[in-house]
Amino acid sequence: MTRSTFPNRSRNTVGGPLRIAVTGHRLDKLGGVDIPLLQARLREVLSAIDAALREMRGPATAAVDRCVLVSALAEGADRLVVDAAPADWPVAALLPMPRDIYRRDFLAPGESTSPSAEAFDAYLAQAASVTELPMLAGEAAAEGRIGQYAALGHVLAGDSDCIVTIWDGSPPRGPGGTGYVLLEASALGHPIVWIDPRGDCPAREIRSFTGSDLASPESGLLDAAALSALLRGAVEA
């Protein structure tokens, strides 16, 4: 595992691995969602992405040369996508702050450990690389550390070639929320694969938003042909 303090690249270089970033809701916003069904849908979508990349890059191409999965490893979407990804996909952990501080987000007051914090440790240990964003001035004591998550969203959108999102269509609760990341990624022209956790909706491609309006994204169903075209556009961008 390699460790860095700030991303040192932006997007896919020609022939390099596609950087697929994860954004989505934490567990507290996934209440009432059928998690096993969502996991099955994620596995289906990510397996289809892997198959399309194998076809484009050649079936003998190693996973590390096909793609890198970028995740902040928070509870909810970040971990669900990592768990559902093909086993040979390398994971690049992109943390919103130094790991020791971030780990406290998975602890209740007074706790030194918890199942969620221990899971976070395990995901980190398995990651191919770890990038920790530096603390911004005043953020260490700020409630919720909103500035850190806004910075994470900015880097996540700018440092990816394609976004996979678990999003219920709701507007962001503030900077750094899922909707915030999607708006920025869309403005940058990044392909967005959308899995709506409500019900059994098929995966869709978000093509654009009208200004800053998240209510009615222009989207289309992602069948095999559409997914291949979306990924080819990301690879060739």
Residue frames relative to the residue before (quaternion, step in Angstrom):
aa qw qx qy qz dx dy dz
M 1.0000 0.0000 0.0000 0.0000 0.00 0.00 0.00
T 0.2217 -0.7556 0.6000 0.1412 3.54 -1.00 0.84
R 0.2062 -0.7777 0.5864 0.0936 3.54 -1.19 0.57
S 0.0219 0.7871 -0.6158 0.0279 3.57 -0.94 0.86
T 0.4427 -0.7057 0.4895 0.2577 3.56 -1.25 0.28
F 0.7942 0.0394 -0.0404 0.6050 3.59 1.23 -0.18
P 0.5718 -0.6027 0.4073 0.3793 3.60 -0.97 0.73
N 0.2002 -0.8018 0.5548 0.0957 3.57 -0.97 0.85
R 0.7178 0.3227 -0.2495 0.5642 3.56 1.17 0.43
S 0.3557 -0.7057 0.5444 0.2813 3.55 -1.20 0.21
R 0.8474 -0.1189 0.0879 0.5100 3.61 -0.13 -1.15
N 0.7826 -0.3465 0.2678 0.4425 3.49 -1.43 -0.03
T 0.2507 -0.7177 0.6253 0.1762 3.56 -0.97 0.86
V 0.6524 -0.5368 0.3442 0.4096 3.56 -1.11 0.65
G 0.8221 0.1846 -0.1698 0.5112 3.55 -0.76 1.08
G 0.5840 0.5837 -0.3776 0.4191 3.60 1.23 -0.20
P 0.6730 -0.4958 0.3459 0.4261 3.58 -1.25 0.18
L 0.4752 -0.6493 0.5183 0.2896 3.54 -1.15 0.74
R 0.2658 -0.7630 0.5690 0.1533 3.58 -0.83 0.97
I 0.0935 -0.8022 0.5895 -0.0175 3.54 -0.45 1.32
A 0.1362 -0.8261 0.5456 0.0370 3.57 -0.41 1.23
V 0.3217 -0.7400 0.5679 0.1625 3.54 -1.17 0.72
T 0.1218 0.7422 -0.6579 0.0372 3.54 -1.09 0.77
G 0.2936 0.7573 -0.5408 0.2187 3.56 -1.05 0.68
H 0.7188 -0.4919 0.3162 0.3761 3.49 -1.38 0.05
R 0.4623 -0.6300 0.5441 0.3056 3.51 -1.25 0.53
L 0.7299 -0.4587 0.2851 0.4191 3.55 -1.29 0.30
D 0.6411 0.5473 -0.3457 0.4123 3.59 1.01 -0.72
K 0.6965 0.4124 -0.2778 0.5174 3.61 1.24 -0.26
L 0.6390 0.5069 -0.3301 0.4751 3.57 1.28 0.05
G 0.2767 0.7802 -0.5125 0.2281 3.58 1.22 0.44
G 0.7974 0.2643 -0.2141 0.4984 3.56 -0.90 0.91
V 0.5469 0.6025 -0.4044 0.4175 3.59 1.27 -0.10
D 0.4328 -0.6655 0.5451 0.2694 3.56 -1.08 0.80
I 0.2617 -0.8204 0.4876 0.1438 3.58 0.04 1.31
P 0.6521 0.4961 -0.3517 0.4527 3.68 0.81 -0.75
L 0.6379 0.5060 -0.3312 0.4768 3.60 1.01 -0.74
L 0.6440 0.5151 -0.3194 0.4668 3.58 0.95 -0.87
Q 0.6472 0.5178 -0.3225 0.4572 3.59 0.94 -0.84
A 0.6459 0.5164 -0.3201 0.4623 3.58 0.99 -0.80
R 0.6503 0.5045 -0.3140 0.4733 3.59 1.01 -0.81
L 0.6336 0.5282 -0.3263 0.4616 3.58 1.01 -0.78
R 0.6506 0.5108 -0.3223 0.4604 3.58 0.90 -0.88
E 0.6426 0.5272 -0.3211 0.4538 3.57 0.99 -0.82
V 0.6856 0.4819 -0.2853 0.4651 3.59 0.87 -0.97
L 0.7021 0.4671 -0.2822 0.4574 3.60 0.83 -0.95
S 0.6111 0.5265 -0.3486 0.4772 3.60 1.10 -0.60
A 0.6404 0.5148 -0.3198 0.4718 3.58 1.06 -0.75
I 0.6194 0.5216 -0.3353 0.4815 3.59 1.06 -0.75
D 0.6576 0.5127 -0.3121 0.4553 3.58 0.92 -0.90
A 0.6524 0.5122 -0.3159 0.4607 3.58 0.96 -0.86
A 0.6572 0.5061 -0.3144 0.4617 3.59 0.97 -0.84
L 0.6596 0.4958 -0.3117 0.4711 3.59 0.98 -0.79
R 0.6121 0.5348 -0.3490 0.4664 3.61 1.05 -0.69
E 0.6533 0.5132 -0.3122 0.4608 3.56 0.99 -0.85
M 0.6940 0.4732 -0.2769 0.4666 3.58 0.98 -0.83
R 0.7800 0.3647 -0.1725 0.4784 3.55 0.89 -0.97
G 0.5713 -0.5595 0.3975 0.4500 3.57 1.25 -0.36
P 0.5272 -0.6867 0.3993 0.3017 3.60 -0.80 1.00
A 0.6799 0.4898 -0.3014 0.4549 3.60 1.14 -0.51
T 0.4684 0.6854 -0.4470 0.3330 3.61 1.25 -0.09
A 0.4537 -0.6911 0.4905 0.2756 3.59 -0.83 0.97
A 0.6354 -0.5594 0.3764 0.3764 3.55 -1.14 0.68
V 0.6399 0.5460 -0.3305 0.4280 3.59 0.99 -0.83
D 0.6939 0.4329 -0.2677 0.5094 3.58 1.21 -0.45
R 0.6188 0.5374 -0.3478 0.4553 3.61 1.27 -0.19
C 0.8095 -0.1473 0.1676 0.5431 3.56 0.75 -1.02
V 0.1739 -0.7165 0.6600 0.1443 3.51 -1.42 0.26
L 0.2697 -0.7574 0.5755 0.1497 3.57 -0.90 0.95
V 0.1679 -0.8031 0.5689 0.0568 3.58 -0.60 1.19
S 0.1137 0.8086 -0.5614 0.1345 3.59 -0.62 1.12
A 0.4135 -0.6960 0.5337 0.2445 3.55 -1.17 0.69
L 0.3875 -0.7828 0.4251 0.2373 3.59 1.32 -0.03
A 0.3358 0.7197 -0.5305 0.2964 3.59 1.09 0.66
E 0.6319 -0.4904 0.4189 0.4299 3.56 -1.30 0.21
G 0.7135 0.4319 -0.3189 0.4502 3.56 -1.05 0.72
A 0.8714 -0.0336 0.0185 0.4891 3.56 -1.03 -0.86
D 0.6386 0.5592 -0.3438 0.4016 3.60 0.86 -0.95
R 0.7400 0.4041 -0.2284 0.4867 3.56 0.83 -0.97
L 0.6057 0.5643 -0.3598 0.4303 3.59 1.04 -0.69
V 0.6728 0.4822 -0.3029 0.4724 3.59 0.94 -0.84
V 0.6252 0.5226 -0.3450 0.4658 3.61 0.96 -0.78
D 0.6729 0.5026 -0.3001 0.4523 3.60 0.91 -0.89
A 0.7194 0.4568 -0.2471 0.4613 3.60 1.04 -0.79
A 0.5439 0.6450 -0.3989 0.3593 3.61 1.19 -0.37
P 0.6308 -0.5020 0.4122 0.4246 3.59 -1.18 0.42
A 0.5942 -0.6479 0.3537 0.3194 3.54 -0.92 0.97
D 0.7156 0.4554 -0.2720 0.4544 3.60 1.08 -0.58
W 0.4650 0.6649 -0.4668 0.3519 3.63 1.21 0.09
P 0.3548 -0.7162 0.5496 0.2431 3.62 -0.81 0.87
V 0.2618 -0.7582 0.5815 0.1355 3.56 -1.11 0.77
A 0.1586 -0.7495 0.6369 0.0865 3.55 -0.95 0.98
A 0.2449 -0.7777 0.5635 0.1327 3.58 -0.46 1.18
L 0.0591 -0.7728 0.6319 0.0005 3.56 -0.82 1.08
L 0.1010 -0.8437 0.5273 0.0016 3.57 -0.17 1.31
P 0.4983 -0.6949 0.4317 0.2872 3.61 -0.95 0.81
M 0.7819 0.0734 -0.0179 0.6188 3.57 1.28 -0.23
P 0.7027 -0.4169 0.3141 0.4835 3.63 -1.18 0.12
R 0.6163 -0.6321 0.3310 0.3333 3.54 -0.92 0.98
D 0.6478 0.5329 -0.3398 0.4254 3.61 0.94 -0.80
I 0.6628 0.4726 -0.3001 0.4973 3.58 1.08 -0.71
Y 0.6495 0.5309 -0.3108 0.4469 3.58 0.94 -0.91
R 0.6101 0.5840 -0.3463 0.4085 3.57 1.02 -0.82
R 0.5979 0.5845 -0.3600 0.4138 3.60 1.12 -0.62
D 0.5515 0.6112 -0.3931 0.4095 3.60 1.20 -0.41
F 0.7202 0.4197 -0.2314 0.5015 3.57 1.20 -0.47
L 0.6224 0.4987 -0.3327 0.5032 3.54 1.29 0.45
A 0.3979 -0.6556 0.5791 0.2767 3.54 -1.18 0.58
P 0.6656 -0.4949 0.3504 0.4350 3.62 -1.16 0.45
G 0.8052 0.2625 -0.2170 0.4855 3.55 -0.90 0.97
E 0.6002 0.5664 -0.3676 0.4287 3.59 1.22 -0.25
S 0.2634 -0.7339 0.5998 0.1796 3.55 -1.22 0.58
T 0.7842 0.0451 -0.0426 0.6175 3.55 1.27 -0.33
S 0.0159 -0.7662 0.6423 -0.0057 3.54 -1.32 0.34
P 0.6600 -0.4895 0.3593 0.4423 3.62 -1.17 0.28
S 0.6614 0.5050 -0.3176 0.4547 3.60 0.98 -0.79
A 0.6583 0.4977 -0.3115 0.4710 3.60 0.97 -0.83
E 0.6474 0.5052 -0.3203 0.4722 3.57 1.01 -0.77
A 0.6195 0.5197 -0.3393 0.4808 3.58 1.09 -0.68
F 0.6162 0.5418 -0.3359 0.4625 3.58 1.01 -0.80
D 0.6394 0.5225 -0.3198 0.4647 3.59 0.93 -0.88
A 0.6716 0.5051 -0.2986 0.4524 3.57 0.95 -0.89
Y 0.6376 0.5118 -0.3307 0.4715 3.60 0.97 -0.81
L 0.6426 0.5245 -0.3240 0.4548 3.59 0.96 -0.85
A 0.6586 0.5243 -0.3107 0.4414 3.57 0.92 -0.91
Q 0.7090 0.4506 -0.2524 0.4802 3.59 1.11 -0.66
A 0.5282 0.6591 -0.4062 0.3488 3.60 1.22 -0.33
A 0.4888 -0.6595 0.4906 0.2922 3.56 -1.12 0.73
S 0.7854 -0.0164 0.0131 0.6186 3.59 1.17 -0.55
V 0.1662 -0.7683 0.6107 0.0957 3.55 -1.23 0.51
T 0.0632 -0.7687 0.6364 0.0132 3.56 -0.86 1.04
E 0.1239 -0.7937 0.5947 0.0303 3.57 -0.80 1.07
L 0.3281 -0.7413 0.5459 0.2116 3.59 -0.59 1.06
P 0.4830 -0.6743 0.4663 0.3074 3.62 -0.95 0.77
M 0.5576 -0.5931 0.4577 0.3576 3.55 -1.21 0.48
L 0.3695 -0.7129 0.5568 0.2126 3.54 -0.99 0.90
A 0.6518 -0.5209 0.3713 0.4073 3.57 -1.18 0.48
G 0.8409 0.1853 -0.1618 0.4819 3.55 -0.85 1.03
E 0.5709 0.6428 -0.3763 0.3453 3.60 1.21 -0.27
A 0.5546 0.6367 -0.4046 0.3513 3.60 1.08 -0.59
A 0.7704 0.3271 -0.1761 0.5181 3.57 1.02 -0.78
A 0.4976 0.6805 -0.4178 0.3389 3.59 1.26 -0.07
E 0.4988 -0.6531 0.4791 0.3085 3.56 -0.99 0.84
G 0.8399 0.1402 -0.1335 0.5071 3.55 -0.80 1.07
R 0.2314 -0.8091 0.5096 0.1792 3.59 1.28 -0.29
I 0.0303 0.8561 -0.5136 0.0497 3.56 0.93 0.99
G 0.6334 0.5541 -0.3379 0.4215 3.58 1.00 -0.80
Q 0.6328 0.5307 -0.3346 0.4538 3.56 1.06 -0.72
Y 0.6913 0.4681 -0.2854 0.4706 3.59 0.94 -0.86
A 0.5921 0.5366 -0.3656 0.4773 3.58 1.15 -0.52
A 0.6459 0.5083 -0.3130 0.4759 3.58 1.01 -0.81
L 0.6202 0.5360 -0.3350 0.4644 3.57 1.03 -0.79
G 0.6645 0.5080 -0.3095 0.4522 3.58 0.88 -0.94
H 0.6441 0.5266 -0.3153 0.4564 3.57 1.00 -0.84
V 0.6909 0.4589 -0.2804 0.4831 3.59 0.88 -0.93
L 0.6267 0.5505 -0.3363 0.4371 3.58 0.97 -0.84
A 0.6850 0.4705 -0.2851 0.4776 3.58 0.90 -0.91
G 0.7309 0.4547 -0.2533 0.4414 3.57 0.85 -0.93
D 0.7311 0.4345 -0.2232 0.4764 3.57 1.14 -0.61
S 0.6282 0.5330 -0.3347 0.4575 3.59 1.20 0.34
D 0.3699 -0.6908 0.5705 0.2460 3.51 -1.36 0.28
C 0.7822 0.0586 0.0123 0.6201 3.55 1.21 -0.58
I 0.2316 -0.7686 0.5834 0.1236 3.58 -1.06 0.78
V 0.1130 -0.7240 0.6738 0.0948 3.55 -1.13 0.78
T 0.0071 -0.8365 0.5463 -0.0420 3.57 -0.62 1.12
I 0.2036 -0.6911 0.6775 0.1479 3.51 -1.24 0.72
W 0.1662 0.8077 -0.5225 0.2169 3.54 -0.12 1.36
D 0.3255 -0.7767 0.5139 0.1633 3.55 -0.87 0.99
G 0.6131 -0.5878 0.3379 0.4055 3.58 1.25 0.20
S 0.5392 0.6389 -0.4046 0.3706 3.59 1.25 -0.06
P 0.5530 -0.6042 0.4428 0.3646 3.60 -1.14 0.53
P 0.6049 -0.5654 0.3986 0.3944 3.60 -1.15 0.43
R 0.4551 -0.6732 0.5101 0.2820 3.55 -1.15 0.65
G 0.7808 -0.1382 0.0855 0.6032 3.55 1.28 -0.12
P 0.7302 -0.3834 0.2951 0.4824 3.58 -1.25 -0.01
G 0.7680 0.3310 -0.2606 0.4823 3.55 -0.95 0.87
G 0.5185 0.6320 -0.4221 0.3919 3.60 1.24 -0.13
T 0.7268 -0.4502 0.2912 0.4292 3.55 -1.29 0.31
G 0.6754 0.4999 -0.3010 0.4509 3.58 0.84 -0.93
Y 0.6021 0.5659 -0.3329 0.4543 3.55 1.10 -0.80
V 0.6749 0.4857 -0.2893 0.4742 3.59 0.90 -0.97
L 0.6605 0.5173 -0.3152 0.4436 3.59 0.94 -0.86
L 0.6331 0.5224 -0.3367 0.4614 3.59 0.97 -0.78
E 0.6847 0.4781 -0.2952 0.4642 3.57 0.89 -0.90
A 0.6517 0.5103 -0.3200 0.4611 3.60 0.96 -0.84
S 0.6449 0.5164 -0.3187 0.4647 3.58 1.00 -0.81
A 0.6464 0.5215 -0.3160 0.4585 3.59 0.99 -0.84
L 0.6803 0.4709 -0.2767 0.4888 3.58 1.15 -0.62
G 0.5177 -0.6757 0.3905 0.3505 3.57 1.30 -0.08
H 0.4009 0.7252 -0.4755 0.2954 3.58 1.19 0.39
P 0.4737 -0.6342 0.5165 0.3266 3.62 -1.00 0.68
I 0.1247 -0.7941 0.5934 0.0427 3.58 -1.01 0.84
V 0.1736 -0.7534 0.6296 0.0759 3.56 -0.79 1.11
W 0.1357 -0.8320 0.5378 0.0070 3.55 -0.52 1.26
I 0.0519 -0.7482 0.6613 0.0143 3.53 -0.89 1.07
D 0.2230 -0.7681 0.5905 0.1078 3.56 -0.56 1.20
P 0.3488 -0.7813 0.4729 0.2106 3.63 -0.52 1.10
R 0.5821 0.5839 -0.3790 0.4202 3.59 1.23 -0.21
G 0.8447 0.0320 -0.0542 0.5315 3.58 -0.51 1.18
D 0.6247 -0.5460 0.4250 0.3620 3.54 -1.28 -0.45
C 0.1571 0.8148 -0.5390 0.1443 3.58 0.92 0.92
P 0.4697 -0.6581 0.4948 0.3185 3.62 -0.98 0.70
A 0.6139 -0.5461 0.4167 0.3889 3.55 -1.23 0.47
R 0.1305 -0.7877 0.6002 0.0471 3.54 -1.13 0.75
E 0.3711 -0.6647 0.5898 0.2694 3.52 -1.33 0.29
I 0.2652 -0.7224 0.6129 0.1791 3.57 -0.89 0.94
R 0.2208 -0.8130 0.5303 0.0951 3.55 -0.55 1.19
S 0.7866 -0.1769 0.1333 0.5763 3.57 1.02 -0.71
F 0.2826 -0.6929 0.6259 0.2197 3.50 -1.41 0.19
T 0.4403 -0.6571 0.5354 0.2961 3.55 -1.21 0.49
G 0.8027 -0.1399 0.0503 0.5776 3.55 -0.19 1.27
S 0.7482 -0.3281 0.2716 0.5087 3.56 -0.80 -1.04
D 0.4432 0.7028 -0.4436 0.3360 3.58 1.28 0.34
L 0.1955 -0.8021 0.5575 0.0877 3.56 -0.59 1.18
A 0.5022 0.7106 -0.4044 0.2816 3.58 1.24 -0.32
S 0.8223 0.1324 -0.0318 0.5526 3.59 0.94 -0.81
P 0.0249 -0.8145 0.5796 0.0030 3.60 0.34 1.15
E 0.4271 -0.6407 0.5583 0.3089 3.55 -1.14 0.60
S 0.1170 0.8102 -0.5582 0.1353 3.57 -0.58 1.12
G 0.1324 -0.7793 0.6072 0.0806 3.53 -1.31 0.29
L 0.6033 -0.5700 0.4149 0.3728 3.55 -1.18 0.55
L 0.3099 -0.7548 0.5551 0.1616 3.54 -1.08 0.80
D 0.0010 -0.7626 0.6461 -0.0305 3.56 -0.13 1.27
A 0.7570 -0.3962 0.2407 0.4605 3.60 -1.27 0.07
A 0.6665 0.5058 -0.3082 0.4527 3.59 0.94 -0.88
A 0.6684 0.4968 -0.3022 0.4639 3.59 0.94 -0.89
L 0.6429 0.5182 -0.3245 0.4612 3.58 1.01 -0.80
S 0.6455 0.5213 -0.3198 0.4576 3.58 0.94 -0.85
A 0.6576 0.5035 -0.3047 0.4703 3.58 0.99 -0.87
L 0.6358 0.5334 -0.3248 0.4536 3.58 0.99 -0.85
L 0.7029 0.4606 -0.2732 0.4681 3.58 0.85 -0.95
R 0.6198 0.5354 -0.3494 0.4552 3.57 1.02 -0.73
G 0.6344 0.5227 -0.3263 0.4667 3.57 1.03 -0.76
A 0.6526 0.5066 -0.3120 0.4691 3.59 1.03 -0.78
V 0.6631 0.5125 -0.3035 0.4532 3.57 0.94 -0.88
E 0.7515 0.4108 -0.2051 0.4737 3.56 0.97 -0.89
A 0.4654 0.7006 -0.4387 0.3164 3.60 1.27 -0.16
